[in-house]
Amino acid sequence: MSNRITSIIILCIVILLPLVGFIWLTGQVILDFVFFWPLVMSALWITGGLYFWFYRERHWQWNETTPAPELPGNPLISILIPCFNEGVNVKETISAALNQRYPNIEVIAINDGSSDDTAVLLNQLAANDERLRVIHLTENQGKAIALKAGAGAARSDYLVCIDGDALLDRDTAVYMVKPMIDHPRVGAVTGNPRVRTRSTLVGRIQVGEFSSIIGLIKRTQRIYGQVFTVSGVIAAYRRQALIDVNYWRPDMVTEDIDISWELQIRHWSVFFEPRALCWILMPETFKGLCKQRLRWAQGGAEVFRLHMGKLWSWQYRRMWPLFFEYTLSTVWVFSFFLNIVLYILTKLFDMPDSLTVSHLLPPEFTGMALAVFCLVQFLVSLLIESRYEKHIAGSLFWVIWFPLFFWLLSFFTTLIAFPKVMLQGRRKRARWVSPDRGIGRMK
C-alpha cells in the first residue's frame, strides 16, 4: 500500500472518529473530551515543568555573573547561521555570535541566495574578524541545504545553529555543547528562545507563550524522554548524530521538527537546556502569526505522515508518548470542528439525541477549572523563568489572552494543515520566505 493511500486512510479515520464516537459513545463523551483535553494537557505541563525544576533546575547556580561551565579539552564550537534577506539583522546577529565568552569558536554564515544587501554585509564583517567565514549560495536552496553546506564547511564536531535574526547570550554556545560532551548519546540540544519583539499585543502574548506554554512543554517532554522538536532558531547538534540521519531533509517545511524525530527514532537523545538563552524576533501582526503557525502545523503533520507507518514497532516505543499526544491533539481538533457543525445543525434541525450539541462554551465547572489551571500555569512559569529574565512578570500579564489564542490557533491551523499534508503528493523542496519579524523590522 502506497504512503499516500495510507495517509488518506489515516485522514478519514481522524475525521470520522469523532462522529463514530458521537454515535457509539454518545455525544457527551466527545463533548467531555473537547472540554477536558486542554485541562489535562495543562495539568501535565504544570506537573512536568515543576518536576524538571525541582529535581534539576533549582540546583543550578545561574545568574548574570555566574561563569559558564568548563568544557573538557576546550573543543572547537562551530556556530552556523543560515541567512536569507537578513540585511536588517545580520550585523547584530553575527556580533552576538562572535562575542561568546568561550574563546574557541568559529562562525559560519551561509548566505542562501539573498536578494538584499546580506552578501555585502557578510563580506564586510568577515574581513574584520578571521573567526567568521561566509558561504554564498547563488540561488535560494532552503534552510536545510544552507545548514548542510555550513556543516560541511565546519571544522568542529559540535554545531550550534541559529537563525539570521537571533542574538545569542554570551555563554549560550557552551551551555548547548556541555550536555553532548557529558552524555555520548545526546545528539541534539534545544535552547531557550526569548522573544524580544513586544510592541504589540500579539508580540507580548508570545512572551508569555514561550515561558508558560513552550518552556513547560519542553521540560515535560524531556522528563518522559522525548522532545517533539528542537527550537529551529537555537539548537546544537553532534556531527556524528547528523551523519547517522543524513543531515537535514530538504523537502520538509520545518526542518527542526523533522530532524528531532529522525534523531530520536535512531535512538539519539534530545536535551533541553534552559540556560542557553537566545533572543529572537517573532511576528507582531495577527496575519504574520497565523502564517507562522500554519507552517508549524504543516511541519508537524509532515513528520507524522512520514513516520506513522513504522512507529508501531516495539523498537520505537520511546516515541509513543509524542506520537499519541500528537494524534489525540489532532483528534481533538476534528472533534471540536464536529461540535461546531452539530451545534449549527442542532439550531436548524431536530437532531437525534446522540448528535445534539446544545452549547459550544465549556460548562461552568470546566470553564472555572480551565481558568484556575491557566492561572497556576502562569504562576509556575513565572517562578521558573524569572531567573532567566528579570522583568518577565510585566509581560506575563498579557498571557491571560493566550489560552484563547493558543487553542484557537491550534484548531484552525491543524484543521487546514493536516488534511492538506495527508492529501498532498510528492513533496517539493522547502524554500525560504521572509517572515514577519516584528513592527519596524518587516521588509
C-alpha positions as CSV (number, residue, x, y, z in Angstrom):
1,M,0.0,0.0,0.0
2,S,1.4,3.4,-1.0
3,N,2.2,6.0,1.6
4,R,-0.4,8.4,0.0
5,I,-3.2,5.8,0.3
6,T,-2.2,5.2,3.9
7,S,-2.3,8.9,4.5
8,I,-5.8,9.2,3.1
9,I,-7.0,6.3,5.2
10,I,-5.5,7.9,8.3
11,L,-7.2,11.2,7.4
12,C,-10.5,9.5,7.0
13,I,-10.1,7.8,10.4
14,V,-9.2,11.0,12.2
15,I,-12.1,12.9,10.7
16,L,-14.7,10.1,11.2
17,L,-13.5,9.0,14.6
18,P,-15.3,11.9,16.5
19,L,-18.5,11.2,14.5
20,V,-18.3,7.5,15.3
21,G,-17.7,8.5,18.9
22,F,-20.9,10.6,19.0
23,I,-22.9,7.7,17.7
24,W,-21.4,4.8,19.7
25,L,-20.2,6.6,22.8
26,T,-22.9,9.3,23.0
27,G,-22.2,12.9,22.3
28,Q,-21.5,13.7,25.9
29,V,-18.3,11.6,25.9
30,I,-16.9,13.5,22.9
31,L,-18.0,16.8,24.4
32,D,-16.2,15.9,27.6
33,F,-13.1,15.1,25.6
34,V,-13.3,18.5,23.8
35,F,-13.7,20.4,27.1
36,F,-11.3,18.4,29.3
37,W,-8.4,17.7,26.9
38,P,-6.9,21.2,27.3
39,L,-7.4,20.8,31.0
40,V,-5.5,17.5,31.0
41,M,-2.6,18.9,28.9
42,S,-2.3,22.0,31.1
43,A,-2.1,19.8,34.2
44,L,0.5,17.6,32.5
45,W,2.7,20.6,31.6
46,I,2.5,22.1,35.1
47,T,3.4,18.8,36.7
48,G,6.3,18.1,34.2
49,G,7.6,21.7,34.5
50,L,7.7,21.5,38.3
51,Y,9.3,18.1,38.3
52,F,12.0,19.3,35.9
53,W,12.6,22.4,38.0
54,F,12.5,20.6,41.4
55,Y,14.9,17.7,40.5
56,R,17.2,19.5,38.1
57,E,16.8,23.2,37.5
58,R,16.7,24.5,41.1
59,H,20.1,23.1,41.8
60,W,21.8,25.0,39.1
61,Q,23.8,28.1,40.0
62,W,22.9,30.6,37.4
63,N,22.7,34.3,37.1
64,E,24.3,37.1,35.0
65,T,27.6,36.8,36.9
66,T,27.9,33.0,37.0
67,P,30.8,31.8,34.9
68,A,30.0,29.3,32.1
69,P,30.9,25.6,32.8
70,E,34.2,24.4,31.5
71,L,34.4,22.1,28.5
72,P,37.0,19.3,28.9
73,G,39.6,19.8,26.3
74,N,38.3,23.1,25.1
75,P,36.9,21.8,21.9
76,L,36.2,24.0,18.9
77,I,32.5,25.1,18.6
78,S,31.1,25.9,15.2
79,I,28.2,28.4,15.1
80,L,26.2,28.1,11.9
81,I,24.0,31.0,10.8
82,P,21.9,30.5,7.6
83,C,20.8,33.8,6.2
84,F,18.2,34.8,3.7
85,N,17.5,38.5,3.2
86,E,18.8,39.4,6.7
87,G,20.4,42.7,5.9
88,V,18.5,44.4,8.7
89,N,19.5,42.0,11.4
90,V,22.8,40.3,10.3
91,K,25.2,42.7,11.9
92,E,23.9,42.3,15.4
93,T,23.4,38.6,15.0
94,I,27.0,38.0,13.9
95,S,28.3,40.3,16.6
96,A,26.5,38.4,19.3
97,A,27.8,35.1,18.0
98,L,31.4,36.4,17.9
99,N,31.1,37.8,21.4
100,Q,30.8,34.5,23.1
101,R,32.9,34.4,26.2
102,Y,34.1,30.9,25.2
103,P,37.2,31.7,23.0
104,N,37.5,28.6,20.8
105,I,34.7,29.3,18.3
106,E,34.2,29.7,14.6
107,V,31.2,31.4,13.0
108,I,30.0,30.3,9.6
109,A,27.4,32.4,7.9
110,I,25.6,30.9,4.9
111,N,24.1,33.4,2.5
112,D,21.3,31.4,0.8
113,G,20.8,33.4,-2.4
114,S,19.7,36.7,-0.6
115,S,18.3,39.4,-2.9
116,D,19.1,42.3,-0.5
117,D,22.5,43.5,0.9
118,T,23.1,40.5,3.1
119,A,26.0,39.2,1.0
120,V,27.8,42.6,1.0
121,L,27.4,43.0,4.8
122,L,28.6,39.5,5.5
123,N,31.7,40.0,3.4
124,Q,32.5,43.3,5.3
125,L,32.1,41.5,8.6
126,A,34.3,38.6,7.6
127,A,37.0,41.0,6.5
128,N,37.2,42.3,10.1
129,D,37.2,39.0,12.0
130,E,39.1,35.9,10.9
131,R,36.8,33.7,13.1
132,L,33.9,34.5,10.6
133,R,33.7,32.6,7.3
134,V,31.0,33.2,4.7
135,I,29.5,30.7,2.2
136,H,27.5,32.2,-0.7
137,L,24.9,30.0,-2.4
138,T,24.0,31.5,-5.8
139,E,20.3,30.6,-5.5
140,N,17.8,30.2,-2.7
141,Q,18.1,26.5,-1.7
142,G,16.2,26.5,1.6
143,K,17.3,26.4,5.2
144,A,18.1,22.6,5.2
145,I,20.5,22.9,2.3
146,A,22.1,26.0,3.8
147,L,22.6,24.2,7.1
148,K,24.1,21.2,5.4
149,A,26.5,23.5,3.5
150,G,27.6,25.1,6.7
151,A,28.0,21.7,8.4
152,G,30.2,20.6,5.5
153,A,32.5,23.6,6.0
154,A,32.6,23.5,9.8
155,R,35.7,22.1,11.5
156,S,34.0,21.2,14.8
157,D,32.1,18.1,15.8
158,Y,29.7,20.4,17.7
159,L,27.4,22.6,15.6
160,V,25.3,25.4,17.2
161,C,22.7,26.5,14.7
162,I,20.8,29.8,15.0
163,D,18.6,31.9,12.7
164,G,20.0,35.0,11.0
165,D,18.0,37.3,13.2
166,A,18.7,35.7,16.6
167,L,21.0,37.0,19.3
168,L,23.0,34.5,21.4
169,D,23.5,35.2,25.1
170,R,27.2,35.3,25.9
171,D,27.5,31.7,27.2
172,T,24.9,30.0,25.2
173,A,27.3,28.1,22.9
174,V,29.0,26.5,26.0
175,Y,25.7,25.5,27.6
176,M,24.5,24.0,24.4
177,V,27.6,21.8,23.9
178,K,28.1,20.7,27.5
179,P,25.3,18.0,27.5
180,M,26.8,16.5,24.4
181,I,30.2,16.2,26.0
182,D,28.8,14.8,29.2
183,H,26.4,12.3,27.6
184,P,27.6,10.4,24.4
185,R,24.1,9.6,23.2
186,V,22.9,13.2,23.2
187,G,22.5,14.0,19.5
188,A,20.9,17.5,19.9
189,V,20.3,20.2,22.4
190,T,17.5,22.7,22.2
191,G,17.9,26.1,23.8
192,N,15.7,28.7,25.5
193,P,14.4,31.3,23.0
194,R,13.3,34.6,24.5
195,V,11.0,36.9,22.5
196,R,12.3,40.5,22.0
197,T,9.5,41.9,19.8
198,R,7.0,43.3,22.3
199,S,5.5,46.4,20.7
200,T,2.0,44.9,20.0
201,L,-0.4,42.6,21.9
202,V,0.5,39.7,19.6
203,G,4.2,40.1,20.4
204,R,3.6,40.4,24.2
205,I,1.3,37.3,24.2
206,Q,4.1,35.3,22.7
207,V,6.5,36.3,25.5
208,G,4.1,34.5,27.8
209,E,3.6,31.7,25.4
210,F,7.3,30.8,25.2
211,S,7.5,30.8,29.0
212,S,4.2,29.3,30.2
213,I,3.5,27.0,27.3
214,I,6.6,26.2,25.2
215,G,9.0,26.2,28.1
216,L,6.8,24.0,30.2
217,I,6.1,21.6,27.3
218,K,9.8,21.1,26.6
219,R,10.6,20.5,30.3
220,T,7.7,18.0,30.5
221,Q,8.7,16.2,27.3
222,R,12.3,16.0,28.5
223,I,11.1,14.3,31.7
224,Y,9.3,11.5,29.8
225,G,12.3,11.2,27.5
226,Q,11.5,12.6,24.1
227,V,11.1,16.1,22.7
228,F,8.7,16.9,19.9
229,T,11.0,19.4,18.3
230,V,14.2,21.4,19.0
231,S,13.8,25.1,18.5
232,G,14.9,25.8,15.0
233,V,16.1,29.2,16.0
234,I,18.6,27.9,18.6
235,A,19.7,24.2,18.5
236,A,23.0,22.3,18.7
237,Y,23.9,19.0,17.1
238,R,26.6,16.4,17.4
239,R,28.1,15.8,13.9
240,Q,28.0,12.0,14.3
241,A,24.3,12.1,15.0
242,L,23.7,14.3,11.9
243,I,25.7,11.8,9.8
244,D,23.7,9.0,11.2
245,V,20.4,10.5,9.9
246,N,22.0,12.0,6.7
247,Y,21.6,15.6,8.0
248,W,18.6,17.7,7.3
249,R,15.9,16.7,4.8
250,P,15.4,19.4,2.2
251,D,11.7,18.7,1.4
252,M,10.3,19.2,4.9
253,V,8.7,22.6,5.6
254,T,10.0,22.6,9.2
255,E,13.5,21.0,9.2
256,D,13.7,21.3,13.0
257,I,10.7,19.0,13.7
258,D,11.9,16.5,11.2
259,I,15.5,16.3,12.4
260,S,14.2,16.0,16.0
261,W,12.2,12.9,15.2
262,E,14.8,11.4,12.9
263,L,17.4,11.6,15.7
264,Q,15.2,10.1,18.3
265,I,14.0,7.4,16.1
266,R,17.7,6.5,15.6
267,H,17.9,6.4,19.5
268,W,19.8,9.7,19.9
269,S,18.6,11.8,22.9
270,V,17.5,15.4,22.6
271,F,18.1,17.6,25.7
272,F,16.5,20.9,26.7
273,E,18.9,23.5,28.2
274,P,17.0,26.4,29.6
275,R,20.2,28.3,30.4
276,A,21.1,28.5,26.7
277,L,19.3,31.9,26.1
278,C,18.7,33.2,22.6
279,W,16.9,36.5,21.9
280,I,14.6,36.1,18.9
281,L,12.2,38.1,16.7
282,M,8.6,36.9,16.3
283,P,5.6,38.0,14.3
284,E,3.8,41.0,15.8
285,T,0.8,41.0,13.5
286,F,-2.0,38.5,13.6
287,K,-1.5,37.7,9.9
288,G,2.2,37.0,10.4
289,L,1.5,34.9,13.4
290,C,-1.1,32.8,11.5
291,K,1.3,32.2,8.6
292,Q,4.0,31.1,11.0
293,R,1.7,28.7,13.0
294,L,0.2,27.3,9.8
295,R,3.8,26.4,8.7
296,W,4.4,24.8,12.1
297,A,1.2,22.8,11.9
298,Q,2.1,21.7,8.4
299,G,5.6,20.6,9.5
300,G,4.2,18.6,12.4
301,A,1.7,16.8,10.0
302,E,4.5,16.1,7.5
303,V,6.6,14.4,10.2
304,F,3.5,12.4,11.4
305,R,2.8,11.3,7.9
306,L,6.4,10.3,7.2
307,H,6.8,8.2,10.3
308,M,3.3,6.9,11.2
309,G,3.7,3.6,9.5
310,K,6.8,2.4,11.4
311,L,6.3,3.9,14.9
312,W,4.1,1.0,15.9
313,S,7.1,-1.2,16.2
314,W,8.3,-2.0,19.7
315,Q,11.8,-0.7,19.0
316,Y,10.3,2.8,18.6
317,R,8.3,2.6,21.9
318,R,10.1,5.6,23.3
319,M,8.4,7.7,20.6
320,W,4.9,6.6,21.5
321,P,4.2,9.4,24.0
322,L,4.9,12.0,21.4
323,F,3.0,10.0,18.7
324,F,-0.1,9.6,20.8
325,E,0.0,13.1,22.2
326,Y,0.0,14.5,18.6
327,T,-2.7,12.0,17.5
328,L,-5.0,12.9,20.3
329,S,-4.4,16.6,19.8
330,T,-5.4,16.2,16.1
331,V,-8.4,14.2,17.0
332,W,-9.4,17.0,19.5
333,V,-9.3,19.5,16.6
334,F,-11.7,17.5,14.5
335,S,-13.9,16.7,17.5
336,F,-14.1,20.4,18.2
337,F,-15.0,21.1,14.5
338,L,-17.7,18.4,14.6
339,N,-19.1,20.1,17.7
340,I,-19.4,23.3,15.8
341,V,-21.1,21.6,12.9
342,L,-23.5,19.7,15.0
343,Y,-24.2,22.8,17.1
344,I,-25.3,24.7,14.0
345,L,-27.3,21.7,12.8
346,T,-29.0,21.4,16.2
347,K,-30.1,25.0,15.9
348,L,-31.5,24.4,12.4
349,F,-33.0,20.9,12.6
350,D,-34.3,18.3,15.1
351,M,-31.3,16.1,15.6
352,P,-31.1,12.7,17.2
353,D,-30.2,12.8,20.9
354,S,-26.7,11.3,20.2
355,L,-26.0,14.1,17.7
356,T,-27.4,17.0,19.6
357,V,-25.0,19.7,20.8
358,S,-26.6,22.4,22.8
359,H,-23.6,24.5,23.7
360,L,-20.1,25.3,22.5
361,L,-18.6,27.0,25.5
362,P,-17.4,24.8,28.4
363,P,-19.8,24.1,31.2
364,E,-19.4,26.3,34.3
365,F,-17.2,23.8,36.2
366,T,-14.9,23.1,33.2
367,G,-14.6,26.8,32.4
368,M,-13.7,27.6,36.0
369,A,-11.2,24.7,36.2
370,L,-9.6,25.9,33.0
371,A,-9.2,29.4,34.3
372,V,-7.7,28.1,37.6
373,F,-5.3,25.8,35.7
374,C,-4.2,28.6,33.4
375,L,-3.5,30.9,36.4
376,V,-1.5,28.1,38.1
377,Q,0.4,27.5,34.9
378,F,1.3,31.2,34.6
379,L,2.5,31.3,38.2
380,V,4.6,28.2,37.8
381,S,6.2,29.6,34.6
382,L,6.9,32.9,36.4
383,L,8.6,31.0,39.2
384,I,10.8,29.1,36.8
385,E,11.5,31.7,34.1
386,S,12.1,34.8,36.3
387,R,15.7,33.7,36.9
388,Y,16.4,34.0,33.2
389,E,14.5,37.2,32.5
390,K,14.2,39.7,35.3
391,H,11.3,41.7,34.0
392,I,9.2,38.9,32.7
393,A,6.3,39.4,35.1
394,G,5.1,42.5,33.3
395,S,5.0,40.6,30.0
396,L,3.3,37.6,31.5
397,F,0.3,39.9,32.4
398,W,-0.6,39.7,28.7
399,V,-0.6,35.9,28.6
400,I,-4.1,35.9,30.1
401,W,-5.2,36.2,26.5
402,F,-3.1,33.3,25.3
403,P,-5.3,30.3,26.1
404,L,-7.8,31.6,23.7
405,F,-5.1,32.4,21.1
406,F,-3.3,29.0,21.6
407,W,-6.2,26.7,21.3
408,L,-8.0,28.6,18.6
409,L,-4.8,28.9,16.5
410,S,-4.1,25.2,17.1
411,F,-7.6,24.4,16.0
412,F,-7.6,26.5,12.8
413,T,-4.0,25.7,11.7
414,T,-4.4,21.9,12.2
415,L,-7.8,21.9,10.6
416,I,-6.2,23.4,7.5
417,A,-2.7,21.8,7.5
418,F,-3.5,18.2,8.5
419,P,-5.8,17.4,5.5
420,K,-3.5,19.3,3.2
421,V,-0.5,17.2,4.1
422,M,-2.4,13.9,4.1
423,L,-3.7,14.6,0.6
424,Q,-0.6,16.0,-0.9
425,G,1.5,14.1,-3.4
426,R,5.3,14.2,-3.8
427,R,6.9,16.9,-1.5
428,K,8.8,19.7,-3.1
429,R,12.0,21.3,-1.7
430,A,11.1,23.7,1.1
431,R,12.5,27.2,0.4
432,W,12.7,30.4,2.4
433,V,10.1,33.2,2.6
434,S,10.7,36.4,4.6
435,P,8.6,36.2,7.7
436,D,7.0,38.9,9.9
437,R,9.8,39.8,12.3
438,G,8.0,42.5,14.2
439,I,6.9,46.1,13.7
440,G,9.7,48.2,12.2
441,R,11.6,45.2,11.0
442,M,9.4,43.9,8.3
443,K,10.8,44.3,4.8
